[in-house]
């Protein structure tokens, strides 16, 4: 299946490649320093690995129902594990450390997606999606928030409680802006990053929400949902990638050269060779 270009920008000339359709619902792809991609099959409580050698393998069972993933600067895989609404740090030898628990007296809605800044601080979204493995049937909190966990701290800072259902999150290629999708209102916002955990000047970027996001080195923003839609830094759509699955959960760049777009799409995972490279 060829990508449909909506402008003359030739971001890719390749075709979509199906890796596998053996999953229940794939999410949270993250790339390590070598270019290997790790992603979750959230209903099965698993993390999988797609290596730069082209091999697909089960990496870990019993992941705390991990959803969004991101690697920190030390090579630990940070996971939004919403079985008990925590953030986990999974070391390269698969030792688990819980780095954030729910606040006393109130449970998080369910940490969903995250981005780690150069200082090691973690921005994450906390939307409410009812899980069948929870005993609770409604949220403890009256809002769905955007948070920041400073490196080494055990308490997250609430940055924004005004969105209906915040979800996808990523920083711009130059690290100056943070993009956050409010999938509940089909909008994506952009904040200026003034320092670790300091956001200002929230502005509507585009009238489209997203389950997950990534950026390339040219600054283009990739949104998931019904296929993958790409916008330039001005908010102009430059590419739409149709994907033959009912929902695309998330995207990231992988491979040794970071030029392989990795797409988690419900029961399937796909790759697409790009003419641009991802940031990290």
Buried (B, 14 or more C-beta within 10 A) or exposed (E): BEBEBEEEBEBBEBEBEBBEBEBEBBBBBBBBEEBBBBBBBBBBBBBBBBBBEEEBEEBBEEBBBBBBBBBBEEEBBBBBBBBBBBBBBBEEEEEBEEBBBBBEEEBBBBBBBBBBBEEBBBBBBBBBEEBEEBEEEEBBBEBBBBBBBBBEBEEBBEBBBEBBBBBBBBBBBEEEBBBBBBBBBBBBBBBBBEEBBEBEEBEEBBEBBBBBBBBBBBBBBBBBBBBBBBBBBEBEBBBBBBBEBEBBBBBBBBBEEBBBBBBBBBBBBBBBBBEBBBBB
